[in-house]
Every structure is written in structure tokens, then in C-alpha cells.
Amino acid sequence: MKKLINDAADVVAESLLGIEAAHSDRVRVDHENKIIYRKDSPVSGKVGLISGGGSGHEPMHGGFVGMGMLDAACCGEVFTSPVPDQMMAATVAVDGGAGVLHIVKNYTGDVMNFEMAAEMAAADSGVRVESVVTDDDVAVQDSLWTAGRRGVGVTVLLEKLVGAAAEEGRDLDAIVDLAKKINGQGRSMGMALTSCTVPAAGKPTFDIGDLEMEVGVGIHGEPGRHRLPIAPAKDIAAMLVEPILADLDYSGAPVIAFMNGLGGTPLIELYLMYNEVAKLLGKAGIPIARNLVGNYITSLDMAGCSVTLLKADDDLLKLWDAPVNTPGLRWGC
């Protein structure tokens, strides 16, 4: 294993020191609780937005803290859920009087710990907390880490869109409805060319041959639908897009198309893959209204990609175009 680290036990803590050093104009870090906060939180009268999960998926979630997205992100150890005490501390800290929304990816530990934190915050501090669970992965119905579908790429889009709505001053009920709408209108599918290597483990999470790929892989290296021989990019694009279109009717609606890298895939390949996806959507009569290409929800150093398609309307496009200023996503400001 070759990693740019000092000690495997200190990777998350030292990474948070780096985030603070690089982005102190936008965020502040509670190092004891491993929470990244928007620098000016709590914002009075604005719904607070919290997400979090195991580290190793950067820039998700800590890179999406700032104006126009999250108010806080709770950082677990690599691929390990944060604990309820972290989430409760973040919930109370970002409450500006309008309530707090927890954005939770559908992984068993995340769901359970966020539920406990919401109950604790409501009981101890009287904060109104609502939760929305993302479950957009069409690859498998249940996995090693979940009951039901996994939460993946839609989470990034949801955090941007809901963040813009909170910035506008929409109330908690409206934001919960919006978040549920976004989750219901988006689907994702991913694939991997290689495994990832967790620093504490020191070896790849799973074995895969030099001429093989895993289709439908999860963001922790969970197995997917098929282990297949490596194929040309145009064929891989079809393996990702076709299950998405089969799962949700996209006819007649523009989409936000998200081509995501899993951490070890260069942009030259992601743009090549985006072009193949765009051609497939064109043939299907599905217009792309907006797009996002890059490494935004990763799996450490895994080579691979995922496709997310979100049905969009005028309101969602307006929210997408709204200013955002975070370490991982920035435009219009």
C-alpha cells in the first residue's frame, strides 16, 4: 500500500486539520467531535442542513459545507458512520430557530445514528429535526451495508438544491418536501475497475482481475450486479444508463446529468464517459438541462464512475443555478 499519510490511525483527524488550514475563510472545524461547520453558522431564521457519514468519500460531505449547501458535516472514521453524539452536537449548533434537516444516505449505521441524534436533540434542546434518507442506487435492492437501496449520487445533487432552497428562506416543511421530491426523481448506477484500499486495512477491499470490472458496485466496494470482462466505454455507459432508464420514466423531462468519479479515475476518462452518456440520452429523447462532471462522491482511490440522472423542472434548475460557495462546489459568487 502506498498512501500519503503519517499514521493510518490519524488519517481523518489530520485531514480535518488540512481542511481547516485550506478553507478557514468558509468553514470552521470542531476537532474534538470531528464536525465541519459553515463559518457563519448558525444562520438566524434559516433551516439548518446537516449530513455526514464515513470518511473516504471526499469531497462528500465535508467539502459541501458552506453558503448554498450544508451547515455542518459529521465525519466518521473511514467508511464508518459518525456516532450519535457527533450528530446531536452538530444539530444543536446549527439550529438558527427554523429547525434542522438531516440528509442521510441509506446505510444502516448512518440511518440508525442519525435517528438517535434527532431524538436526543429534540428531547434535550427542543430542536425540531426532520430527516430525509437518499436511496437512489438501482444496482441492488439490498446490500451488505443496507436494507433497501443505497444512497449515492443523488445525495450530492440534493445537498446543492436543498441548500439553495434553505438560503432562499424556505421553511422546514417545504424543504423536507423538496428533498423527498429530489430523491424520488433521481437514480444512480456505478461501476468499478479496481478496488479501493482502506488505510487501516493496508490492502484492497476486494480482488478483481486486471481484465475485469464490477458493474453496480457500491461506494464502499460492496459487490454489484455483475463481474464482467472489461469493455469499451460506450458499452459501459449503456450498462449504467439502461438500468436507470428502466427504473424511472424520464420521458419528456429534462435532466441534471451527473458523471461522478470514484476517486481514481482521471477527468479525461470521465469526460469521455459523459459524452457516451449524453449520446445515449440523446437517442432516448432525454434533454440534458445541466450537468456535473468530476469526483464528488468517491471511494478513496477506487477507479470507476457512476451516473446519476435527476428529473428537473424550472424550480430545480433555478435552485441548481443559485450561488454556492463550498470547498468542493462553487459557482455564482
N, C-alpha and C positions, 0 to 999 in steps of 0.2 A: 504494500500500500504506500502510495506517495501522496501526502497531503501537506498543505501549507498550514501547519498547526504547531503549537508548542507541546501541549499535552491533550490527549483525547478527552480527558475529563473536564477540560476547561474551554472547550470549543465555543459553546453557547455564550458563556459569560464573557469571554474575550471578544467574541463577535459583537456583542452588545456595546462593549467599550468602543469598538471601531465605529459602530453606527452613531454613537453619541459624538465621537470626535469628528465625523464627517458631516453630520446633519444637525448640529446643535441649533441651527437657525430655524429648524422646523419641528424638531422633536426634543423631548427630554426622556431620560431613562431612569426607571426605578430599578437599580441593580439588585437590590435585596430580593425583590419579588419578580424580577425579570419581566418587566412590563415597559413597553414603549408607549409614551403618551404624545399626543399632539401638544405642541409647546404652550398654546394658549388655552388648553382645556382646564376646567370645564367652561364651555361657552354658554352663557346665560340664555335661557329660553330655547336652546337648540336641543333636539333629541341627540343623546349620546350614542355612538356606534362603537361596538366592541366586537372584535373577532380574536382568533388565536388558534393555536394548535402546536403540534410538534415542530421543532426547528428542522431545517434541512430543505424547506420548500421556498427559500427566499427568491424574490422579494416578498412573496406572501409569507406572513401577514404584516410584519413589522415595516416593510417597505411601503406599505399603503396607509401609513398613519400620517395625517396632515390635513390641511384645508381641502375640502371636497371629497374626502374619503373617511377613514376611520379616526376616532378619537383615541383609541387605545388598542394595542395588540398584546396578548399574553403569550409568552414564549415558553414552550416546554422544552425538555431536552430533545435530542434528535429523534424524530419520529415517535415522540412520546407526548401525550396530552398534557397541557398545563393542569395544575391542581385547582380545586375549587377556591382555595384561599386567594390565589392569584386573581382569579376571575372576579371574586367578590370585591377585592381591593380596587380593581380597575373600574368595576361597575359604580361603586360609590364615588370614586374620584372624578368620573366624567359626567356625573349627573348634574346638568345645569337647570334642573327643575322641570324638564319636559319629558322625563323618562329616558329609558335606555333600551336599545335593541341589541340583542346578542345574535351575531351571524355565525352559525355553527355548521361546519362540514359534517356530513353524516358518517362519522366514525364513532364507534361505541364509547370510547373513553371521552371524546370531546362532548358528545351529547350528554352523557351522564354527569360529567363535571360541571358543564355549563348549567344544567338543570339545578344541581345542588347550589351553585353560586347564586343563581337567581332567587332561590328560596331564602338563602341566607341574607342577601341584600334587602329583600322585601321585609323580612322579619326584623332585622337589626337596624335598618336605616330608613325603612319606609319608601324605598325607591321602587317605582313601577318599572318592571322589567318584562319585556316580551322577547320571544326567540323565534328565529326562522332557521330551519335546517335545509341546507342545499343537498340535493341528491340527483344530480344531472347525468351521471355516468351510465351510458346504455350498455356497457360491456357485459356486466353480470348483474343479476338481481340481488344476490348476496355474495359476500366475500369473506376472507379471513378476518377482516377488520370491522365489518359492518353487518347490521341487519337491514336489508334493503340496499338500494343503490348508493354508491359512493358519491360524496360531494367533491367536485373537482373544478373545472374551468369556469363554470357559471359563477362561482364564488367571486372571482376577480371582477367580472362584469357587474355583479350585484353590488359589490362594495363601492364601485365607482358611481353607479346610478343612484343607489340609495344615499350615498354620501352627498351627491348633488342635491337630492330632494331635502335632506336634513339642512343643508346650507341655505336652501330657499326658505326654511321655516315651516315646512310641513309638519303636522303633528304625528305623534307616535302611531295612532291607528292608521293614518294614511300611509305611513312609511312601512308598517307591517304588511298592509295590503299590497303595496308596491313590490316589496321583497318577495312575497308569495307569488305574485304575477310573474316576476322575472324568473324565479326558479321554475315555474310551470311552463315557461315559454322557451327554455334553453335545454340543450342536450349536448353531451360531450362523448368523445371516444379517443383513446390514446393507444400508442404502441411504443415498444422499446427495442433498440438494437443491442443494448448492453444492460447489465445490472448496474446498481449503484453500490458504493462502499460506505457503510456507516463507520465513522472514525473509531468508535469504541469496539466494533467487531473486527476491523482490520482486514476484512476480506469481502468479496462480492456477496450481496444478499442472495442471489440465485445464480445458477450456472446456465449459460446459454452459449451455444456453439458459434464459431466465427461466421458461419453461413446461415444463422438462424435469426428470427425475430419473434417477439411476443406481441400478439395483437390483442388489445383490450387490457393492457397492463394497468395496475393502479399506481398511485404516486408514491407508494412505499415499496414498490417492487412486487406487489401481490400479482399472482398469475391472472391471466386474462382468458380470452375465449380460445385462442389457438396458438400453438407454437408451430411456426411455418418457416420454410426456406425464405431467405431474403429475396425481395422482389424490387422491381423498378419503382421509382417514386410515384408514378401515375397509378400503378396498381395499389400501392399502399394508401394513397389518397382515397381511392374508391373503397377500400376496406374500412376506412374511418368514416367517410361521408354517408355511404349507403345505409349502415345501421342507424345513423341519426335520422335520416330522412324517412326510414321505415318506422321509426318510433313516434314521430310527431309530424303532423301535417303542416308543412311550411309553404304550401302553395299560395300564391298571391300576396305574400308578405315579404317586405324587405328584411334583411338580417344584419346583425352585427356579427362578423366572422372573425373568430379569434384563433390564430395559429400559434400555439404555445410550444416552446421548447422545454425539455425536461432537465436542462442544466448542462448537458454535454454535447448539444447539437449546435453547430455554428449557424449564424444568421444566413449565410449563403444557402444552406440547405433548407432553412425554414422558409425563406422567400421562394425557393424553388417549389417547395411543397404547397405554399399558399397559392401559387399560380395554378398548380394542378387542382386544388380545391376550388378555386374560382372558376376554372373551366367546367368542372362538374356541376357547380351550382348554375352556371350559365345555361348548360344543356338542360337542366331541370327547370329552368324558368324562374329561378330564385335570385332576385337582385340583391347585391351587397350594398348596403347603405353606409356602413362604417366597418373598419377593420382594426385589428390589433395583432401585431406580429412581434414575437420575441419571447424571452424566457421570463415568465411571470409567476407560474406555479410549478416549481421544479422538484426534482427528486435527487438532491445532491448532484452527483456527476453523471447521472444516467443519460445515455444518448437515446434520443427518441423524441416524439412530439405528440401533441394532442390537438384535436379540432373541437371547437365549441361554436355552435350556431345558436343565436338568440333572435327570436322573432321580435321585430321592433315596430314601434308606432311613433307618431310625432312627439309624444311626451318623452318616450325613452331616448329618442335621438337628441332632443333638447337637453336632457339630463346628461347624456354622453358628452355632448359638446361643451358643457359647463366647465368653468375653470377648475383645475385640480393642481395641487402643489404638495406632492409627497416625494420621498426619496426614490420610489420605484415608478411613479407615473406623474407626469407633469405636462400640462398644456394650458393655454389661455390665460396665463397670469404673468 
